[in-house]
Amino acid sequence: MPRPYFCKKRQVSEIIRVDHAGEYGAIRIYQGQIAATKDESYKSLFKEMLSHEQKHLDYFAEEIGNSYSRPTILLPLWHVLGYMMGYISAAAGVKTAMLCTEAVEEVIDEHYKNQQPILSDIGMDKLAEQIEQHRQDELNHKNIAIKHGSTEAPMYLALKIIISKLCNFAIFSSKIL
């Protein structure tokens, strides 16, 4: 039996809200990394990845307006915590900053992949296509992080698990708030 219209609208609204929050958080992470990184070549790399995230955020901000969705009420929290995560990871060293990028982008990749069947099921092919493009950018960021030594960061596995858990908590929280 097909789902009622209001369920589809609610699902789309939730997806847009969470993705908007995630892209906002990613921007704050990169801004924190840029502020703490002393090496100009890495600073430039973070700025490039930041520009991709800004395009993603702009897309979801527009979709919030178009879909009568709303941003999460947790944006002020993600504003502070995202920046702190980026700043602290970069202050600990470039490899730790890259570990942060790898862990965050891995969670986002999985999150975006999980949205694809939902969007296809409710006929939101254009949104699914755009999210897939964003997902490819996120995978590229993850690969850049690995290429630049993320797996060589001190306490790699423990920090990756912690960052992944924090990201999953942010996704869960942004869905309901």
C-alpha positions as semicolon CSV with decimal commas, in nm:
position;residue;x (nm);y (nm);z (nm)
1;M;0,000;0,000;0,000
2;P;0,148;0,340;-0,091
3;R;0,239;0,573;0,191
4;P;0,017;0,875;0,248
5;Y;0,139;1,208;0,111
6;F;0,210;1,353;0,457
7;C;0,453;1,066;0,534
8;K;0,646;1,137;0,214
9;K;0,658;1,507;0,292
10;R;0,780;1,433;0,644
11;Q;1,053;1,201;0,515
12;V;1,177;1,456;0,263
13;S;1,167;1,732;0,524
14;E;1,372;1,518;0,764
15;I;1,629;1,427;0,496
16;I;1,675;1,789;0,397
17;R;1,699;1,906;0,760
18;V;1,961;1,645;0,850
19;D;2,165;1,694;0,533
20;H;2,158;2,071;0,581
21;A;2,282;2,027;0,940
22;G;2,555;1,788;0,826
23;E;2,686;2,021;0,559
24;Y;2,676;2,308;0,807
25;G;2,875;2,101;1,056
26;A;3,127;2,004;0,786
27;I;3,181;2,370;0,703
28;R;3,248;2,449;1,067
29;I;3,492;2,156;1,093
30;Y;3,688;2,280;0,791
31;Q;3,683;2,636;0,924
32;G;3,830;2,512;1,252
33;Q;4,094;2,312;1,068
34;I;4,188;2,613;0,856
35;A;4,224;2,830;1,168
36;A;4,450;2,579;1,347
37;T;4,661;2,459;1,053
38;K;4,994;2,632;1,010
39;D;5,102;2,456;0,688
40;E;4,977;2,670;0,396
41;S;4,947;2,376;0,154
42;Y;4,712;2,193;0,395
43;K;4,528;2,515;0,468
44;S;4,470;2,549;0,093
45;L;4,348;2,189;0,071
46;F;4,102;2,244;0,357
47;K;3,978;2,561;0,186
48;E;3,915;2,368;-0,134
49;M;3,714;2,101;0,050
50;L;3,532;2,378;0,238
51;S;3,422;2,529;-0,093
52;H;3,258;2,197;-0,191
53;E;3,077;2,180;0,141
54;Q;2,957;2,539;0,096
55;K;2,797;2,442;-0,238
56;H;2,627;2,149;-0,067
57;L;2,501;2,372;0,214
58;D;2,371;2,630;-0,034
59;Y;2,176;2,355;-0,212
60;F;2,015;2,228;0,108
61;A;1,943;2,580;0,232
62;E;1,753;2,641;-0,091
63;E;1,572;2,309;-0,053
64;I;1,467;2,405;0,300
65;G;1,291;2,706;0,150
66;N;1,141;2,511;-0,140
67;S;1,013;2,219;0,066
68;Y;0,877;2,404;0,367
69;S;1,124;2,214;0,579
70;R;1,312;2,378;0,864
71;P;1,669;2,373;0,987
72;T;1,743;2,176;1,300
73;I;1,720;2,376;1,621
74;L;2,065;2,236;1,702
75;L;2,251;2,453;1,448
76;P;2,398;2,678;1,722
77;L;2,537;2,367;1,890
78;W;2,679;2,231;1,562
79;H;2,827;2,577;1,502
80;V;3,039;2,551;1,816
81;L;3,105;2,177;1,825
82;G;3,191;2,149;1,455
83;Y;3,446;2,428;1,482
84;M;3,593;2,277;1,798
85;M;3,624;1,934;1,635
86;G;3,805;2,085;1,338
87;Y;4,028;2,311;1,545
88;I;4,129;2,046;1,797
89;S;4,195;1,784;1,530
90;A;4,419;2,023;1,332
91;A;4,594;2,151;1,645
92;A;4,686;1,787;1,716
93;G;4,855;1,768;1,376
94;V;4,776;1,741;1,008
95;K;4,737;1,363;1,018
96;T;4,483;1,392;1,298
97;A;4,296;1,659;1,101
98;M;4,292;1,421;0,806
99;L;4,168;1,144;1,035
100;C;3,881;1,371;1,139
101;T;3,799;1,436;0,772
102;E;3,816;1,065;0,688
103;A;3,588;0,965;0,976
104;V;3,330;1,238;0,912
105;E;3,317;1,176;0,537
106;E;3,284;0,801;0,589
107;V;2,977;0,851;0,808
108;I;2,828;1,097;0,559
109;D;2,888;0,856;0,271
110;E;2,696;0,583;0,453
111;H;2,423;0,829;0,553
112;Y;2,377;0,950;0,193
113;K;2,377;0,590;0,063
114;N;2,098;0,502;0,307
115;Q;1,885;0,789;0,177
116;Q;1,893;0,674;-0,185
117;P;1,634;0,392;-0,161
118;I;1,401;0,608;0,047
119;L;1,411;0,890;-0,207
120;S;1,368;0,652;-0,500
121;D;1,074;0,485;-0,325
122;I;0,890;0,816;-0,287
123;G;0,977;0,946;-0,635
124;M;1,226;1,214;-0,535
125;D;1,473;1,129;-0,812
126;K;1,607;1,482;-0,858
127;L;1,691;1,511;-0,487
128;A;1,843;1,161;-0,490
129;E;2,059;1,256;-0,788
130;Q;2,185;1,571;-0,618
131;I;2,262;1,386;-0,296
132;E;2,455;1,127;-0,497
133;Q;2,668;1,408;-0,644
134;H;2,734;1,537;-0,294
135;R;2,821;1,184;-0,184
136;Q;3,084;1,160;-0,456
137;D;3,243;1,483;-0,328
138;E;3,245;1,341;0,025
139;L;3,412;1,021;-0,097
140;N;3,674;1,233;-0,272
141;H;3,740;1,420;0,054
142;K;3,777;1,088;0,238
143;N;4,025;0,964;-0,025
144;I;4,223;1,289;-0,001
145;A;4,241;1,245;0,377
146;I;4,369;0,888;0,343
147;K;4,621;0,998;0,079
148;H;4,749;1,264;0,321
149;G;4,814;1,024;0,608
150;S;4,492;0,994;0,808
151;T;4,563;0,629;0,886
152;E;4,899;0,727;1,037
153;A;4,744;0,956;1,298
154;P;4,812;0,875;1,662
155;M;4,535;0,665;1,819
156;Y;4,382;0,621;1,473
157;L;4,120;0,360;1,551
158;A;4,005;0,505;1,883
159;L;3,971;0,858;1,745
160;K;3,797;0,734;1,431
161;I;3,540;0,548;1,641
162;I;3,481;0,850;1,866
163;I;3,440;1,090;1,573
164;S;3,209;0,847;1,392
165;K;2,992;0,808;1,702
166;L;2,971;1,185;1,744
167;C;2,867;1,225;1,380
168;N;2,602;0,955;1,410
169;F;2,471;1,123;1,725
170;A;2,450;1,455;1,537
171;I;2,254;1,287;1,256
172;F;2,013;1,123;1,501
173;S;1,965;1,444;1,699
174;S;1,907;1,656;1,390
175;K;1,638;1,414;1,269
176;I;1,423;1,468;1,574
177;L;1,510;1,825;1,665
